[in-house]
Amino acid sequence: MGRHGDDTRRRGVAGWLVATVIGVVVALAAGITWVVFLNSDSGSGVVDTTCTGRTRIDIAAGGAAPGLRAVAAAFNATAPEARGRCLSAQINQVAATQVADALPSGWTGQASPLPVVWIPDTPADVASVAATAPELVAGYNDAVIASSPVVLAVTGGPAPGASPSWSELLTAVAGGSAPALADGTPFTLAVGDPRLDPATAYALESMIAVGDAAVTTADVQAATDRLLALAGRSAVSSTAADLLDDLAVGSLTFSAVPALEATVLGYNADAATPLQVLRPSGPTAGDQLTAIALSASWVGVDQAEGAAAFIKFLRSPVATTLLQQAGWRVPGTTATTTDGIDPAVPVTVLEPSGDRVAVALASALGLLGVPASGTDPGTGSAAPTTP
């Protein structure tokens, strides 16, 4: 009897102790979980227990940055790792010319983070870096990931039966005989500074190109008279910004704006008044995206592996779909019409030229001195004012 009583007391005490211990453990676990939740990198409360740390892959991109951010988000969603560290890609919008100038000097004085990957707008952007600091772009693969040709954004559409070539359009505008748009609006071209506005440079290169070879400074020199006449009949400015809004509401000084196909599609996706495009025939310049894993002193082993993983992902079906949705043409695939833009229309690619041609074009238009700055990079459209 006594022993049973003693056993009962022992069982009661043991149960109390067990309950107390369990309560303490549960409370501690809850507290630890809450602290980890508040301090988790993701901010979503999901705790990663597999990675020993995190490595960010900073990617410098120009006008393609908006579309590439969706690709980076999809890449991050795959929970990529390198050498036991979780990877995350971040797209930083930096004009290609700025990247090309800053890389050889070690990225000094730049507000954007040190890039691990560079996605230049055209292979020509890489040429200056390769000439001054070839080690930075060692092993560069020039395969085009996506492209976007220049078009002319308009509100009224082309006149019925009017489908001039780029060279015919130059002759018509320079001679004051450009056909009116479908709604009767006189055709007046907006021309920005080719040194700042890629779309203007692409449009002018397409107008004076000889075949599909890259335009040279000699080609610009030969077309100077026609380009100067075009400038006299166009709305010209030394700045570069997006005037598609002004075009949509009805500008009094211009009715056509050079812009990348992807830029117009992105604009139409949110616009109350979608724009149409005029596509002159003939070889057409535009952005050609490539990707470079930079071989710079600031790139660590983990970052190098992460860069390779992201570039590989850029060629995945998921990335292809996202780039197409952003208005980019992906080689070997066909996209459907979206927001009034038909990327399935075939385009003869005009090989890209370099900065010297952009400078020569600006001079031919009468834009002298240092170009204005302080505008968003890679907008792909001009910012004209009344001439």
MIPA-743895 format. One record per residue (C-alpha): x, y, z; residue number from 1. Coordinates in steps of 0.02 Angstrom, whole numbers, plus 50000, padded with zeros to 5 digits. Each point is the difference from the previous one (the first is absolute). Example, Ala and Ser with C-alpha at 12.3 -4.5 7.8 and 13.67 -1.06 7.14 Angstrom:
<sites>
+-------+-------+-------+-----+
!    xx !    yy !    zz ! num !
+-------+-------+-------+-----+
! 50615 ! 49775 ! 50390 !   1 !
! 50069 ! 50172 ! 49967 !   2 !
+-------+-------+-------+-----+
</sites>
This chain:
<sites>
+-------+-------+-------+-----+
!    xx !    yy !    zz ! num !
+-------+-------+-------+-----+
! 50000 ! 50000 ! 50000 !   1 !
! 50135 ! 50120 ! 50050 !   2 !
! 50098 ! 49960 ! 49847 !   3 !
! 49851 ! 50031 ! 49889 !   4 !
! 49977 ! 50167 ! 50087 !   5 !
! 50181 ! 50045 ! 49972 !   6 !
! 49985 ! 49947 ! 49818 !   7 !
! 49848 ! 50111 ! 49979 !   8 !
! 50090 ! 50151 ! 50070 !   9 !
! 50149 ! 49969 ! 49890 !  10 !
! 49890 ! 49986 ! 49847 !  11 !
! 49913 ! 50163 ! 50046 !  12 !
! 50161 ! 50095 ! 50024 !  13 !
! 50073 ! 49928 ! 49839 !  14 !
! 49847 ! 50052 ! 49901 !  15 !
! 50011 ! 50177 ! 50067 !  16 !
! 50182 ! 50011 ! 49957 !  17 !
! 49971 ! 49932 ! 49826 !  18 !
! 49860 ! 50124 ! 49969 !  19 !
! 50108 ! 50144 ! 50061 !  20 !
! 50148 ! 49949 ! 49893 !  21 !
! 49889 ! 49981 ! 49846 !  22 !
! 49925 ! 50171 ! 50030 !  23 !
! 50171 ! 50081 ! 50014 !  24 !
! 50062 ! 49913 ! 49843 !  25 !
! 49847 ! 50051 ! 49902 !  26 !
! 50017 ! 50181 ! 50057 !  27 !
! 50183 ! 50005 ! 49957 !  28 !
! 49967 ! 49924 ! 49829 !  29 !
! 49864 ! 50126 ! 49966 !  30 !
! 50112 ! 50143 ! 50053 !  31 !
! 50144 ! 49940 ! 49894 !  32 !
! 49885 ! 49976 ! 49850 !  33 !
! 49931 ! 50176 ! 50020 !  34 !
! 50173 ! 50076 ! 50010 !  35 !
! 50056 ! 49905 ! 49846 !  36 !
! 49840 ! 50053 ! 49912 !  37 !
! 50035 ! 50182 ! 50035 !  38 !
! 50180 ! 49985 ! 49944 !  39 !
! 49976 ! 49887 ! 49849 !  40 !
! 50077 ! 50067 ! 49839 !  41 !
! 49844 ! 49969 ! 49900 !  42 !
! 49886 ! 50096 ! 50118 !  43 !
! 49868 ! 49868 ! 49967 !  44 !
! 50028 ! 49895 ! 50155 !  45 !
! 50077 ! 49857 ! 49900 !  46 !
! 50161 ! 49943 ! 50081 !  47 !
! 50134 ! 49926 ! 49890 !  48 !
! 50089 ! 49862 ! 50094 !  49 !
! 50108 ! 49938 ! 49855 !  50 !
! 50109 ! 50150 ! 49954 !  51 !
! 50152 ! 50056 ! 50096 !  52 !
! 49975 ! 50179 ! 49939 !  53 !
! 49935 ! 50107 ! 49859 !  54 !
! 50086 ! 50067 ! 49844 !  55 !
! 49923 ! 50136 ! 49892 !  56 !
! 50033 ! 50005 ! 49814 !  57 !
! 49991 ! 50182 ! 49944 !  58 !
! 49958 ! 50016 ! 49816 !  59 !
! 50023 ! 50162 ! 49901 !  60 !
! 49874 ! 50022 ! 49859 !  61 !
! 49940 ! 50145 ! 49894 !  62 !
! 49831 ! 50018 ! 49918 !  63 !
! 49961 ! 49815 ! 50024 !  64 !
! 50002 ! 50018 ! 50190 !  65 !
! 49809 ! 50000 ! 50025 !  66 !
! 49977 ! 49834 ! 49909 !  67 !
! 50155 ! 49925 ! 50078 !  68 !
! 49936 ! 50034 ! 50176 !  69 !
! 49862 ! 49874 ! 49969 !  70 !
! 50131 ! 49874 ! 49943 !  71 !
! 50105 ! 50033 ! 50156 !  72 !
! 49847 ! 49973 ! 50110 !  73 !
! 49966 ! 49833 ! 49914 !  74 !
! 50182 ! 49951 ! 50022 !  75 !
! 49995 ! 50042 ! 50185 !  76 !
! 49840 ! 49898 ! 50020 !  77 !
! 50097 ! 49843 ! 49951 !  78 !
! 50102 ! 50018 ! 50161 !  79 !
! 50168 ! 49995 ! 49909 !  80 !
! 50158 ! 49956 ! 50095 !  81 !
! 50187 ! 50004 ! 49972 !  82 !
! 50126 ! 49919 ! 50115 !  83 !
! 49870 ! 49984 ! 50137 !  84 !
! 49948 ! 50183 ! 49992 !  85 !
! 49828 ! 50061 ! 49946 !  86 !
! 50003 ! 50111 ! 49845 !  87 !
! 49892 ! 50147 ! 49955 !  88 !
! 50008 ! 50102 ! 49839 !  89 !
! 49970 ! 50187 ! 49999 !  90 !
! 49979 ! 50106 ! 49843 !  91 !
! 50074 ! 50175 ! 50008 !  92 !
! 49957 ! 50118 ! 49856 !  93 !
! 50157 ! 50083 ! 49934 !  94 !
! 50024 ! 50066 ! 49824 !  95 !
! 50115 ! 49891 ! 49896 !  96 !
! 50114 ! 50146 ! 49958 !  97 !
! 50018 ! 50038 ! 50186 !  98 !
! 50046 ! 49820 ! 50036 !  99 !
! 50126 ! 49999 ! 49859 ! 100 !
! 50082 ! 50158 ! 50069 ! 101 !
! 49999 ! 49945 ! 50183 ! 102 !
! 50061 ! 49821 ! 49987 ! 103 !
! 50180 ! 50033 ! 49945 ! 104 !
! 50022 ! 50125 ! 50144 ! 105 !
! 49943 ! 49874 ! 50130 ! 106 !
! 49822 ! 50067 ! 50015 ! 107 !
! 50058 ! 50151 ! 50101 ! 108 !
! 49875 ! 50138 ! 50036 ! 109 !
! 49849 ! 49896 ! 49951 ! 110 !
! 49838 ! 49999 ! 50098 ! 111 !
! 49952 ! 49826 ! 49942 ! 112 !
! 50076 ! 49847 ! 50084 ! 113 !
! 50150 ! 49915 ! 49924 ! 114 !
! 49932 ! 49891 ! 49859 ! 115 !
! 50031 ! 49814 ! 49989 ! 116 !
! 49905 ! 49981 ! 49837 ! 117 !
! 49981 ! 50128 ! 49861 ! 118 !
! 49859 ! 49991 ! 49872 ! 119 !
! 50049 ! 50128 ! 49868 ! 120 !
! 49875 ! 50064 ! 49873 ! 121 !
! 50105 ! 49953 ! 49849 ! 122 !
! 50164 ! 49908 ! 49969 ! 123 !
! 50071 ! 50169 ! 49949 ! 124 !
! 49989 ! 50056 ! 50182 ! 125 !
! 50127 ! 49867 ! 50045 ! 126 !
! 50127 ! 50054 ! 49871 ! 127 !
! 50068 ! 50149 ! 50097 ! 128 !
! 50023 ! 49896 ! 50158 ! 129 !
! 50084 ! 49861 ! 49902 ! 130 !
! 50118 ! 50127 ! 49925 ! 131 !
! 50055 ! 50078 ! 50164 ! 132 !
! 49976 ! 49862 ! 50129 ! 133 !
! 49977 ! 49833 ! 49908 ! 134 !
! 50025 ! 49900 ! 50160 ! 135 !
! 49833 ! 50063 ! 50067 ! 136 !
! 49902 ! 49919 ! 49859 ! 137 !
! 50108 ! 49846 ! 49975 ! 138 !
! 49901 ! 49853 ! 49932 ! 139 !
! 49860 ! 50115 ! 49941 ! 140 !
! 49863 ! 49907 ! 49907 ! 141 !
! 49925 ! 50111 ! 49865 ! 142 !
! 49845 ! 49892 ! 49975 ! 143 !
! 49847 ! 50114 ! 49997 ! 144 !
! 49877 ! 49959 ! 50139 ! 145 !
! 49863 ! 50119 ! 49943 ! 146 !
! 49976 ! 50147 ! 49883 ! 147 !
! 49884 ! 50145 ! 49967 ! 148 !
! 50001 ! 50100 ! 49836 ! 149 !
! 49966 ! 50185 ! 49990 ! 150 !
! 49828 ! 50054 ! 49939 ! 151 !
! 49909 ! 50165 ! 49987 ! 152 !
! 49863 ! 50021 ! 50130 ! 153 !
! 49850 ! 50093 ! 49929 ! 154 !
! 49818 ! 50030 ! 50048 ! 155 !
! 49918 ! 49996 ! 49830 ! 156 !
! 50089 ! 49854 ! 49921 ! 157 !
! 50076 ! 50002 ! 49825 ! 158 !
! 49900 ! 50066 ! 49855 ! 159 !
! 49913 ! 49864 ! 49896 ! 160 !
! 50125 ! 49923 ! 49880 ! 161 !
! 50145 ! 50098 ! 50074 ! 162 !
! 50146 ! 49887 ! 50043 ! 163 !
! 50159 ! 50096 ! 49963 ! 164 !
! 50172 ! 49933 ! 50034 ! 165 !
! 50111 ! 50088 ! 50126 ! 166 !
! 50100 ! 50082 ! 49862 ! 167 !
! 49841 ! 50055 ! 49909 ! 168 !
! 49935 ! 50074 ! 50162 ! 169 !
! 50160 ! 50101 ! 50022 ! 170 !
! 49985 ! 50068 ! 49823 ! 171 !
! 49816 ! 50042 ! 50025 ! 172 !
! 50023 ! 50088 ! 50166 ! 173 !
! 50154 ! 50094 ! 49943 ! 174 !
! 49908 ! 50056 ! 49844 ! 175 !
! 49841 ! 50050 ! 50091 ! 176 !
! 49894 ! 49867 ! 49914 ! 177 !
! 49971 ! 49874 ! 50139 ! 178 !
! 49825 ! 49923 ! 49984 ! 179 !
! 49872 ! 50043 ! 50133 ! 180 !
! 49946 ! 49867 ! 50124 ! 181 !
! 49837 ! 49904 ! 49984 ! 182 !
! 49904 ! 50128 ! 50102 ! 183 !
! 50062 ! 50142 ! 49891 ! 184 !
! 50131 ! 50061 ! 50124 ! 185 !
! 50155 ! 50070 ! 49912 ! 186 !
! 50152 ! 49892 ! 50027 ! 187 !
! 50125 ! 50090 ! 50112 ! 188 !
! 50142 ! 49901 ! 50076 ! 189 !
! 50066 ! 50024 ! 50176 ! 190 !
! 50190 ! 49991 ! 50001 ! 191 !
! 50099 ! 49989 ! 50161 ! 192 !
! 50187 ! 50005 ! 50026 ! 193 !
! 50073 ! 49837 ! 49929 ! 194 !
! 50134 ! 50004 ! 50135 ! 195 !
! 49866 ! 49983 ! 50133 ! 196 !
! 49850 ! 49925 ! 49915 ! 197 !
! 50034 ! 49826 ! 49927 ! 198 !
! 49836 ! 49996 ! 49903 ! 199 !
! 50042 ! 50160 ! 49906 ! 200 !
! 50172 ! 49933 ! 49958 ! 201 !
! 49924 ! 49835 ! 49940 ! 202 !
! 49872 ! 50089 ! 49892 ! 203 !
! 50129 ! 50113 ! 49918 ! 204 !
! 50120 ! 49855 ! 49973 ! 205 !
! 49860 ! 49903 ! 49916 ! 206 !
! 49965 ! 50150 ! 49886 ! 207 !
! 50178 ! 50017 ! 49936 ! 208 !
! 50057 ! 49818 ! 50004 ! 209 !
! 50081 ! 49923 ! 49848 ! 210 !
! 49933 ! 49823 ! 50000 ! 211 !
! 50000 ! 49913 ! 50170 ! 212 !
! 50180 ! 50043 ! 50045 ! 213 !
! 50032 ! 50108 ! 50152 ! 214 !
! 49992 ! 50186 ! 49964 ! 215 !
! 50168 ! 50088 ! 50000 ! 216 !
! 50049 ! 50180 ! 50028 ! 217 !
! 50033 ! 50009 ! 49813 ! 218 !
! 49818 ! 49952 ! 49969 ! 219 !
! 49945 ! 50140 ! 50116 ! 220 !
! 50113 ! 50124 ! 49910 ! 221 !
! 49924 ! 49950 ! 49834 ! 222 !
! 49824 ! 50027 ! 50067 ! 223 !
! 50034 ! 50164 ! 50093 ! 224 !
! 49899 ! 50110 ! 49882 ! 225 !
! 49846 ! 49889 ! 50011 ! 226 !
! 50016 ! 49983 ! 50189 ! 227 !
! 50015 ! 50188 ! 50021 ! 228 !
! 49846 ! 50024 ! 49891 ! 229 !
! 49907 ! 49870 ! 50104 ! 230 !
! 50047 ! 50093 ! 50159 ! 231 !
! 49931 ! 50160 ! 49926 ! 232 !
! 49830 ! 49919 ! 49974 ! 233 !
! 49994 ! 49903 ! 50164 ! 234 !
! 49979 ! 50038 ! 50183 ! 235 !
! 50178 ! 49994 ! 50067 ! 236 !
! 50067 ! 50004 ! 50178 ! 237 !
! 50165 ! 49965 ! 50086 ! 238 !
! 49916 ! 49904 ! 50141 ! 239 !
! 49940 ! 49820 ! 50009 ! 240 !
! 49842 ! 49952 ! 50092 ! 241 !
! 49837 ! 49912 ! 49966 ! 242 !
! 49872 ! 50107 ! 49908 ! 243 !
! 49880 ! 49860 ! 49956 ! 244 !
! 49873 ! 50079 ! 50118 ! 245 !
! 50011 ! 50164 ! 49905 ! 246 !
! 49980 ! 49906 ! 49837 ! 247 !
! 49846 ! 49907 ! 50063 ! 248 !
! 49908 ! 50158 ! 50055 ! 249 !
! 50043 ! 50091 ! 49839 ! 250 !
! 50160 ! 50099 ! 49991 ! 251 !
! 49995 ! 50158 ! 49896 ! 252 !
! 50180 ! 49982 ! 49942 ! 253 !
! 50021 ! 49816 ! 49952 ! 254 !
! 49898 ! 49849 ! 49950 ! 255 !
! 50130 ! 49860 ! 49998 ! 256 !
! 50128 ! 49949 ! 50132 ! 257 !
! 50141 ! 49874 ! 49975 ! 258 !
! 49986 ! 49864 ! 50131 ! 259 !
! 50046 ! 49820 ! 50025 ! 260 !
! 49863 ! 49875 ! 49963 ! 261 !
! 50012 ! 49940 ! 50180 ! 262 !
! 49982 ! 50179 ! 50064 ! 263 !
! 49838 ! 50025 ! 49906 ! 264 !
! 49930 ! 49834 ! 50059 ! 265 !
! 50044 ! 50044 ! 50180 ! 266 !
! 49916 ! 50169 ! 49979 ! 267 !
! 49842 ! 49927 ! 49923 ! 268 !
! 49981 ! 49874 ! 50141 ! 269 !
! 49949 ! 50140 ! 50119 ! 270 !
! 49946 ! 50139 ! 49882 ! 271 !
! 49824 ! 50068 ! 49988 ! 272 !
! 50040 ! 50045 ! 49819 ! 273 !
! 50107 ! 49862 ! 49922 ! 274 !
! 50121 ! 50052 ! 49864 ! 275 !
! 50024 ! 49921 ! 49830 ! 276 !
! 50162 ! 49969 ! 49909 ! 277 !
! 50065 ! 50046 ! 49829 ! 278 !
! 50129 ! 49874 ! 49939 ! 279 !
! 50104 ! 50064 ! 49854 ! 280 !
! 50070 ! 49855 ! 49900 ! 281 !
! 50182 ! 49960 ! 49974 ! 282 !
! 50143 ! 49959 ! 50120 ! 283 !
! 49953 ! 50062 ! 50173 ! 284 !
! 50110 ! 50035 ! 50150 ! 285 !
! 49951 ! 49965 ! 50179 ! 286 !
! 50052 ! 49926 ! 50165 ! 287 !
! 50085 ! 49830 ! 50000 ! 288 !
! 50019 ! 49935 ! 50177 ! 289 !
! 50149 ! 49894 ! 50047 ! 290 !
! 50060 ! 49948 ! 50173 ! 291 !
! 50175 ! 50011 ! 50073 ! 292 !
! 50062 ! 49922 ! 50160 ! 293 !
! 50130 ! 50130 ! 50047 ! 294 !
! 50175 ! 49944 ! 50044 ! 295 !
! 50034 ! 50142 ! 50122 ! 296 !
! 50101 ! 50006 ! 50160 ! 297 !
! 49842 ! 50028 ! 50103 ! 298 !
! 49915 ! 49841 ! 49937 ! 299 !
! 50020 ! 49856 ! 50123 ! 300 !
! 49988 ! 49815 ! 49964 ! 301 !
! 49821 ! 49989 ! 50064 ! 302 !
! 49949 ! 50149 ! 49894 ! 303 !
! 50085 ! 49927 ! 49846 ! 304 !
! 49902 ! 49839 ! 50020 ! 305 !
! 49842 ! 50099 ! 50029 ! 306 !
! 50031 ! 50103 ! 49844 ! 307 !
! 50018 ! 49841 ! 49896 ! 308 !
! 49839 ! 49933 ! 50074 ! 309 !
! 49903 ! 50158 ! 49960 ! 310 !
! 50065 ! 50011 ! 49822 ! 311 !
! 49950 ! 49818 ! 49974 ! 312 !
! 49827 ! 50041 ! 50069 ! 313 !
! 49984 ! 50142 ! 49874 ! 314 !
! 49989 ! 49867 ! 49865 ! 315 !
! 49868 ! 49897 ! 50090 ! 316 !
! 49819 ! 49983 ! 49940 ! 317 !
! 49941 ! 50099 ! 50151 ! 318 !
! 50115 ! 50146 ! 49960 ! 319 !
! 49952 ! 49992 ! 49817 ! 320 !
! 49816 ! 50019 ! 50043 ! 321 !
! 50033 ! 50146 ! 50118 ! 322 !
! 50109 ! 50090 ! 49873 ! 323 !
! 49868 ! 49978 ! 49866 ! 324 !
! 49867 ! 50066 ! 50116 ! 325 !
! 50109 ! 50154 ! 50023 ! 326 !
! 50005 ! 50025 ! 49812 ! 327 !
! 50168 ! 49923 ! 49958 ! 328 !
! 50034 ! 49885 ! 49853 ! 329 !
! 50090 ! 49841 ! 50050 ! 330 !
! 50099 ! 49915 ! 49860 ! 331 !
! 49925 ! 49836 ! 49942 ! 332 !
! 49827 ! 50037 ! 50071 ! 333 !
! 49843 ! 50089 ! 49941 ! 334 !
! 49896 ! 50112 ! 50113 ! 335 !
! 49817 ! 50045 ! 49976 ! 336 !
! 49925 ! 50173 ! 49979 ! 337 !
! 49988 ! 50090 ! 50167 ! 338 !
! 49930 ! 50173 ! 50036 ! 339 !
! 49995 ! 50043 ! 49816 ! 340 !
! 50181 ! 49951 ! 49965 ! 341 !
! 50035 ! 49854 ! 49884 ! 342 !
! 50176 ! 49936 ! 50035 ! 343 !
! 49976 ! 49864 ! 49870 ! 344 !
! 50024 ! 50126 ! 49859 ! 345 !
! 50169 ! 49954 ! 49925 ! 346 !
! 50137 ! 50130 ! 50013 ! 347 !
! 50167 ! 50005 ! 49909 ! 348 !
! 50128 ! 50037 ! 50134 ! 349 !
! 50119 ! 50144 ! 49972 ! 350 !
! 50164 ! 49967 ! 50085 ! 351 !
! 50030 ! 50121 ! 50145 ! 352 !
! 50125 ! 50141 ! 49992 ! 353 !
! 50099 ! 50082 ! 50139 ! 354 !
! 50011 ! 50163 ! 50097 ! 355 !
! 50098 ! 50088 ! 49863 ! 356 !
! 49852 ! 49984 ! 49883 ! 357 !
! 49883 ! 50071 ! 50132 ! 358 !
! 50115 ! 50150 ! 50019 ! 359 !
! 50008 ! 50022 ! 49811 ! 360 !
! 49810 ! 49992 ! 49988 ! 361 !
! 49981 ! 50134 ! 50134 ! 362 !
! 50120 ! 50112 ! 49907 ! 363 !
! 49905 ! 49972 ! 49836 ! 364 !
! 49839 ! 50054 ! 50087 ! 365 !
! 50083 ! 50158 ! 50061 ! 366 !
! 50005 ! 49945 ! 50183 ! 367 !
! 50166 ! 50070 ! 50058 ! 368 !
! 50085 ! 49997 ! 50169 ! 369 !
! 49976 ! 49882 ! 50146 ! 370 !
! 49831 ! 49913 ! 50002 ! 371 !
! 49879 ! 50036 ! 50141 ! 372 !
! 49996 ! 49870 ! 50138 ! 373 !
! 49898 ! 49955 ! 50152 ! 374 !
! 49870 ! 49896 ! 49909 ! 375 !
! 49951 ! 49819 ! 50021 ! 376 !
! 50113 ! 49880 ! 49905 ! 377 !
! 49937 ! 49894 ! 49859 ! 378 !
! 49826 ! 50073 ! 49981 ! 379 !
! 50002 ! 49960 ! 49816 ! 380 !
! 49909 ! 50159 ! 49949 ! 381 !
! 50041 ! 50178 ! 49960 ! 382 !
! 49961 ! 50159 ! 50094 ! 383 !
! 49975 ! 50134 ! 49868 ! 384 !
! 49950 ! 50180 ! 50020 ! 385 !
! 49936 ! 50126 ! 49877 ! 386 !
! 50138 ! 50030 ! 49872 ! 387 !
+-------+-------+-------+-----+
</sites>
